[in-house]
Every structure is written in structure tokens, then in C-alpha cells.
């Protein structure tokens, strides 16, 4: 049984993809049983996904689901009933709307932490080693390689 939630970073399953933050890519990721962290923008009252820019228009209600956590890229708090959200820049930790502790790589894990994986910050530490080191300490992990994380957790 998977103790930690596995969050796909922008919908990625096996490394960075040019489809990051695309609504269809996010739907596919959720259909495969993963949670997903996506970048959310608000422009003139409309909601968009996209990393550097508001690229993909969305119906916020479609993505207001328990499996989604939004990384807020503009200073607007979405009216969410089920999804979670946070805003972070270079902070070590931030508290999400639902009480999780979004935790940047290199910080200690806690039972409320969603840990950022080493590849998200360019660290060369093997993902498998990182997962094993936090597996019983953290609430979740955000990674570009959720298929690998799921495999490591299944072997433990």
C-alpha cells in the first residue's frame, strides 16, 4: 500500500515533457492514479495553466478535485472546494490551503510535508535513494518521475 501520495510535477510521468501543464496531459496523469501539481494563473477573471505564462485556458471547476494542487503563479486565490493550492518562491516551506507543508528540496520531512524531489532543483541525488529516505516521514513527494516513485514504493 502506498503511504505517500505521489504528485506528478505538471503532469510529467517519466521526466520533463513539452506537454507540461496541458489540460489533457493533467487528465491523463490523474486517470493513471496520480496526484498532480500544476501552475495556475488568473488573468481578467479567467483561469489558465502554464509555467512561465498563462498558456492553457481551463474551466477551474473541472480541475477542482482532490488529486490537484495548484501552484499559484498570480496573486489570486482560486475559489476551491476540493483541490489544494500554495504560492512559493524561494521559501523553504509554505503552508497549503488544506494544511500541507509544501517543502522545498533539502529541508527535513514531516508527516505533513509534500517533498520536492531532487531533480526539481537540479540535484543529482538518485531519486530512488531520496524516496527511500523520506518514505515513512512525508505525506507526499512531487516529482517529474512519478512512475519511478510508484515503483520504488511498491518494492518497499
N, C-alpha and C positions, 0 to 999 in steps of 0.2 A: 504494500500500500504506500502510495506517495504521500509523505508527510509534508513536504514543502510544495507550495504552489510554484509552478514553472511559468514565468512570464516571458512571452516572446517579445523581444525588443523590436517594435514597429512592424510586427508580423513576420519577421525573419524566422526560419526554421533551421537552416543549415549554413549560416553565415549571412553577411550583408547581401542585399538584393536590390536591384533597381526598382522593385515594386514596393519598397518600404512605404508604409502609411497609406497605401491604396486601399480603398474600402473593400474591394473584392478579396484582396490579399488578407486583410484582417478577418473577414468572414471565413475564409479557408482555414486560417490558423485556429479560430475558435471551434470550427467544425471538427478539427483534429484533437480537441480536448485541452487546448492550452488557454491560459490567461494571456492577455496581451497589453503591452504598454504602447500607447500611440500619442503622437503630438497633435494637440488641439489648439486651433486658433478661432477667434471670433472677430469678424470684420463686418461692421454695419449691421449687427444683429444676426448675421449668418455664420454657421459653423463650418470649419474646414479642417481637414487633416493635412499634414505636411511638416517636414522637419525645418527647413530654413525659411519657408514661405507658406502661406495658406494656399495649398495646391488643389486639394480634392474636396469639393463641396459635399457635405453629408447632412442627413436628417439625424440630428442629435439623438432623437428618441430611439432610432434603430440601434445605436451603439451604447445606449444607457442600459447596460447589462452587467451583471456581477463579474463577468470574466474580463471586463475592460477597466483599465486605469489610464486616465488621461494625464499627460504631461502638458501642463498649461503653458502655451507659448505667447499668449497675450494676456493682459490684465483683466480677464473676465472669468468669473466663477460660473460654470455651467449649472443650470438647474437639474441636478441629477437625483434620481430615486434609487438607482441600483449600482451604477458604476462608481468608481472612486476617482480622485484627482489630486494632483500635487503640483507645486511650482518649485523649481530648484534651479540654481545657477551653479555656483562652486561650493555650495554648502556641504558639510559632512553628512547631515541628516536633515530631513524635513518630515513633518507630520502630514499625512494624507487626510482628506476629508473624512475617511472612515476609520481613522485611528491607527493606521500602519505607520511605520517609521521607514520612509524611503531612505536607504543607506548607501552612500557612495562607496565605491571600492576602497579597501584599505582600512575601513572602520570595523570595529568589533560587531559581531552579530548578536541580536537579541531575539526573544520569542516573537516580537512584533516587527522585526526587520524584514524588508524586502531588499536583498543584497544585489548590488550591481556587480556583474561578472567582470573578470579581469580584462577581457577583450574590449569592453566598452570604453576603457580608458587607455588602451594600447599596451597593457601589461602582458608580458609573455608567459605568465604563470599558466601551467596546464589547467584547463577548465575542470578536468576530472579531479585533480588534486583540490581545487578550490571547493567544488561541490562536496567532496568527502569531508572537508574541514568545517563546513557550516551546516551539514545536512540535519543535524539534530538540534541546532541552535537557532535557526532562522525560520520565519514564516514563509519566505519565498526567495526566488532568485530571478533576476531579469537578465536575459542573455540573447545573443544573436544565434545561439546554438541550442535551442530547447530540445531538439531530438537527442542530442548527446546527453544533456542533463537528465532527461527522462530515462535513458538507457543506464546511466550511472546509478540513479536512484533505484531502478528495478533490480540491480545486481547486489544492492546492499541489504 
